[in-house]
Amino acid sequence: MTTNIQWAELARAAKAASEQAYAPYSKFPVGVAVQAKSGKIYSGCNVENASYGGTICAERNAIAAAVVAGEREFVGLMVYTPQEQLTPPCGICRQVIAEFFTPDSPVRSCNHLEQQQEWTLEQLLPSAFTPLFLANSKKF
């Protein structure tokens, strides 16, 4: 097991995933790569739908691909967008990230200008609702 985050590889994989994005409505392609605690990297892109609620974000696609492969713990996440402004994950993606990452996990965004910004999950989603709330709840 490794926790050495391969940021350069995550950026490359996220950019490659963004090139496969299906974003005919927003014209906002997003690619994401996540690194599992095992060291393996998984990627995903956004897939939009004419029924907007059916759209799946890149973050959730990348995490789902890793879960299908048997992963449950992650150490880093990279978002790539070809935008001048660096883009963090949306709200629902932050909640899904909180399911599998720790509050101090780093989440980075990068773009075509090779700029990067980093946040911790705690900064993106303070006081996240996690499985611990369910495990520690009293059942009446």
Phi, psi and omega in degrees: 000145180228150172237009175287111186280128182268074187299319181297318179291321177298318179297317179297314181294322179294318178297315179299320179295321181298332180288348177257000183302144174252094187228056183290341185265310181276336187056035184233078181291139179228138172235145180224144171230138177240146175250123178283162177302333178291345183101345181287149181246136179232147182230165178202163178228165177284144179230104182278167182217145178302329170270094193312326179296342178276359179292140177243128181283158181298321181300313181291325177294317180295315180295318179298320178299320179291320179296319177302326180278002176099003181278147178224346181233138185229155183241340181200153180220136178235129175255133175239130170223143176277056181239154176289325179272128179293138190245118174278169177297151177287176184299310182294326177292323177300320178295318179293320176301319181298338179291330189239347181249162176270159181304330181269006179297138178277137175236125181241155173235142176221167181218183182292346178270005181063028173272154176218152173221145182232142173228162165268159176301322179301322178292322181283328183216078179296145178054044182299145172281115184237174177304337179297326178297321179289317182294327184264005182278150175270132178267128180255000000 
